[in-house]
């Protein structure tokens, strides 16, 4: 579901342009035009607007031609959260990502503005759907059809506002009735406006009105809307309200194709083209290659520069490289349980200082197999591309390795079979593929539900959910070509009750990290748990500042009550002035 209308806004909130303005651009074209107003306000036209709104999930090409403005959040969630380093050809390559990684993003950062524009472009396009729907008179748009369209549009609007809350914190809520993009994010007293109630209202409308089964893959259904409503509750520590919804979703929920929600049999199935849109996929951004779109813009482009050197002919730019800290988190004890407090005391062996021509022995200790579905390591099969070889497989040795490390990501990477089948294509500045990406998986829902159970005191129910995820992990070893396990995989469910609520909370949070590693969640989890400063400053940076001295040394620090949110882009504030004063108030500390 990609762009069908090449209409993109670049100024702050200009994407909330009203339908009358839309008419001026698309409808009042006279003899040069293609569509009439009746065309665009027909059932087909309204659905076209809705598909266009879905297309904003992976960002706006105008906001950032490299495709970094969408909801994959590899910069804002994974790099900022310590799951990954920026990498690249050298330290200055895409240097503005360094600023995010170092918790020092200036208000003029272009990646920041691209993400802001991507969010509000999505909000604006959802509002255009609602504006068109209100004006449409096509008899084919029955009340039942209108209700479905409105519910999908309001879900998408809430989703993008949610993204804005996660990244920027203090954003204004923009609905379809807005006629001026200069909307305040503060009240008359200068206090930041709380937009959670409006986000909840949109998600709730979608949950109460969407059908359980939808006609197109990738379209949101009742249960996905309910899951996002529950997630919004969770972000506000409304655990009882979230739990009630998660109970229903886990017990009764289905995918938009009518399949009972469940975990896939093998963890790796979530990241392959042949098995995407599975029973675990709750909200999956759809990708396509070779469909006629110029430069394959309908392909997965958010990781367009994030592939290892050793596949598809090399020269793949090599960004987004897993951190040693993340890799170490997959170590397990003799019972196959996570090392909650001591995981980072010993490193999973890396080949960073081992020449490619020299022998190398991979880590021989106990590991969770999810590591080798998430991270590429020397001596372990890299999907079906063969054994990952030396440093040159990750990126050319030198500054790229010094700053990005020797590991490479896997979840966002296509297989050799997918490449050979034409499901991957070279695009300008990198590679695009037909690989979808999950914004929410059922495993995510189980672990969010487990959080709620811990907080309301149902520790055994939380353990049940966590063990369900761990059991699937145990059944997902990575194999070599002779059918043997690629490493010493030892992972088991928690066999006995957790001793305390504090231990249960720690176990659930740790499980989220290793289940969802490199999927753009980590930083936002740390922030909502209120522990980002402790984990980043006391657990992550002390060792990483030595491992990556140029990237993370020299006094890099997370600043409490500031670094939780990115600054509102300077351009957005300067465009918000009314009568000499900005309607947007900058976030604290910037």
Protein Blocks (a to p, Z undefined) as FASTA:
>chain_A
ZZfbdcdcfbehklmpcfklmmmmmmmnojmbmbdfklmmmmklmmmmmmmmmmmmnopf
klomnopabmnommmmmmmnopacfbijblklokllmmmmnopacfklmklmmmmmmmmm
mmmmmmmmmmmmmmpccfklcfklmmmmmmmmmmmmmmmmmmmmmmnopacdddfkbcbf
bbcfbdfkopacdfklmmmmmmmmmmmmmcfbdfbghiacfklmmmmmmmmmmmnopakl
mmmmmmmmmmmgccfkopacdddfblklmmcfklgoifklmbdcdddehilpahhlmbcf
klmmmccfkgghianoopaiadfklmmmmpccfkopacfklmmmpccddfklgcfkbccd
ddfbdcdfklmmmbccehiaehjnopaddfklmpccdjklmmnojbdcfklpccfklmmn
opaccdehiaddfbdcdfbdfklmmmmmmmmmmmnopamlmmmmmmmmmmmmmmmcccdf
kopafbdcdddddfbdcfbfklmmmmmmmmmmmmmgonlpmmmmmmmnopmmmmmmmmmm
mmmmmmmmmlmgghiacdehklmpccddfklmmmmpgghiafbdcdehZZ
